[in-house]
């Protein structure tokens, strides 16, 4: 409607790339976190093996236990809030070891300047603030989606920002020795809790956080498989009939689920740095968010008929859209700078491959979304 089927196809493709990359980022990060919680020595074999098991658990449960998945997804939000509240309560009870000004100090261990490290470090926060599209992917199963889907986006972002900032601030202020904490690298968060609260309590809280991360990965698999299924159903992917297969017994997009698991595994084996995986996921998803925003602005500029939905930003809509696009351009540049330059090479390769697929395959077959449910 806004940009034609070519823009719609590229938007869906970048979203698909982001879907399996963000699933890889969640489960890869969880594997690293679990190794720290258990006190194991991290080796490539252990990390990849644990990562594969986590992917397998999400794929199996999404395939054969969709009713359990639905219940766990409903529980997930309350579980996350409960874990954060418990962590904050315990840290407040023990008291903080650092002054509030400690939050605003720069400490870089990557060999770059503090300013550059700050810019590159925005990746973790930006990666956390993704998944807006999940509300859109399940609109076919949502009551009054034109209102509830946007509210789902606003509330999820607001809650994540508020509780996430409070939790990270509390943990940062609980660092007893900065040099000792940063020496643990990827498992620093777990070790900070152990050093401040004791091995038993710190390990228990870290275990609860692992549960929250696992639930996040489960929901990501559910949302991503629906996106891949819908895109294939509309003829947007090569071999669409294969990817759109629905299990006759379990009534789930089985091939999409297992395809996502395989692609996520392949990405983790191909990309060397965890941060590069996060960069690929973040850039791909934000490109898929930015293309429709740009198309809407262009349509308004051309004075095309504007049909705002029942949930809209009113007179602030254009201003918010322009700021959003500028920010997306900025992060797409920053997140392919060293040490994540591999993400830039991968994204460039993806774009080249997508162009070839569009020219030789999908340009003739993709007609755009189809209406499958009557009024």
C-alpha positions, 0 to 999 in steps of 0.5 A, spaced: 500 500 500 505 504 501 511 502 497 509 497 493 511 489 493 518 490 492 519 495 498 514 490 502 519 484 500 525 487 502 522 489 509 520 482 510 527 479 508 530 484 513 525 482 518 527 474 517 534 475 517 533 479 524 529 474 526 533 468 526 539 472 528 536 475 534 534 468 536 541 466 535 543 472 540 539 470 545 541 463 546 548 464 544 548 469 550 544 464 555 549 459 553 555 464 555 551 466 561 549 459 564 557 457 563 558 463 568 553 461 573 555 453 573 562 456 574 565 451 568 571 453 564 568 456 557 571 452 551 568 453 544 566 446 544 562 447 550 559 453 548 556 451 541 554 444 544 550 448 550 547 453 545 545 447 540 541 444 546 538 451 548 536 451 540 533 444 540 529 445 547 525 451 543 524 448 537 521 442 540 517 445 545 514 450 539 513 444 535 509 439 539 507 443 545 504 450 543 499 450 548 505 449 553 508 455 549 502 459 550 502 458 557 509 460 558 509 466 554 503 469 558 507 467 564 513 470 561 512 478 563 510 476 570 516 472 571 521 477 568 518 483 573 518 478 579 525 476 578 527 483 577 523 485 583 527 480 587 533 482 585 532 489 586 530 487 593 536 483 595 541 488 592 537 494 596 537 490 602 545 489 602 546 496 600 550 499 595 558 499 595 558 505 590 556 512 590 551 514 584 556 518 581 559 511 579 554 510 574 557 516 570 564 514 570 567 511 563 571 504 564 574 501 557 577 495 557 577 494 549 583 498 547 579 504 544 577 510 547 572 511 552 567 515 547 568 510 542 567 504 547 560 508 549 558 508 542 560 501 540 557 499 547 550 502 545 549 495 541 547 491 547 542 497 549 539 497 542 539 490 541 535 489 547 530 494 544 528 490 539 522 485 538 517 491 536 515 486 530 512 481 535 506 484 536 505 485 529 506 477 527 501 475 532 496 480 530 492 474 526 491 471 533 490 478 537 483 481 539 482 488 536 489 488 533 489 495 530 489 498 538 492 492 542 498 491 537 501 498 538 499 498 545 503 492 546 509 495 543 509 501 547 508 498 554 513 493 552 518 498 551 516 502 556 517 497 561 523 494 559 526 501 559 524 502 566 525 496 569 532 494 565 535 501 567 533 500 575 536 493 575 542 495 571 544 501 575 543 497 582 547 491 579 553 497 577 552 500 584 553 493 587 560 492 584 565 491 589 571 492 585 571 494 578 578 491 576 576 484 579 569 484 575 571 486 568 576 481 569 571 475 568 569 478 561 562 475 559 561 472 565 562 479 569 554 480 571 554 473 574 560 474 578 558 481 581 552 478 584 556 472 587 561 477 590 556 482 593 551 477 595 555 470 596 556 464 592 549 461 594 544 467 593 548 470 587 548 463 583 540 462 585 539 469 582 543 468 576 539 461 575 532 465 575 535 470 570 537 464 566 530 462 566 528 469 564 533 469 558 530 462 556 523 464 556 525 470 551 528 465 546 522 461 547 517 467 545 522 469 539 522 462 536 514 463 536 514 470 533 519 468 528 516 462 526 510 465 524 513 471 520 517 466 516 510 462 515 506 468 513 512 470 508 512 464 505 505 463 505 504 469 501 510 467 496 515 471 498 521 466 500 524 461 495 520 454 495 514 457 499 510 451 499 516 448 503 516 453 508 509 454 509 508 447 511 503 446 517 504 440 521 497 436 521 497 434 528 500 439 532 498 445 527 504 449 527 509 451 522 513 446 523 518 447 517 519 454 519 521 452 526 526 447 524 529 452 519 530 457 524 533 453 528 538 451 523 539 458 520 541 460 527 546 454 528 549 456 522 550 463 524 553 462 530 558 457 527 560 462 521 560 469 526 566 469 530 564 474 535 558 474 539 557 482 538 557 481 531 551 476 531 548 482 535 550 487 530 547 483 525 540 482 528 539 489 530 541 492 524 537 487 520 531 488 524 531 496 524 532 496 517 525 492 517 522 497 522 525 503 518 523 502 511 515 502 512 516 509 516 520 512 510 515 509 505 509 513 510 513 519 510 514 519 502 507 517 501 505 524 506 510 528 502 507 526 495 500 528 498 497 521 498 491 519 501 493 518 509 489 513 513 491 513 520 489 508 524 485 508 531 492 508 534 496 514 532 501 519 534 497 525 531 501 531 529 507 528 532 507 523 527 512 526 522 517 528 527 517 522 531 518 518 524 524 523 522 528 522 528 527 514 528 530 514 521 536 518 523 537 514 529 536 508 524 541 510 519 546 512 525 546 505 529 547 502 522 553 505 521 556 505 528 554 497 529 559 495 523 565 499 526 570 495 529 570 490 533 564 488 529 566 489 522 564 482 520 557 484 521 558 489 516 561 484 511 555 479 513 549 484 512 553 486 505 553 479 503 545 478 505 543 484 501 547 482 495 544 475 495 537 478 496 537 483 490 539 476 486 533 473 489 528 478 488 531 479 480 531 472 478 525 469 483 521 473 487 520 479 482 515 474 478 512 470 484 511 475 490 504 478 489 504 481 496 500 479 502 494 475 501 487 476 504 486 469 507 480 471 512 473 474 510 470 480 513 
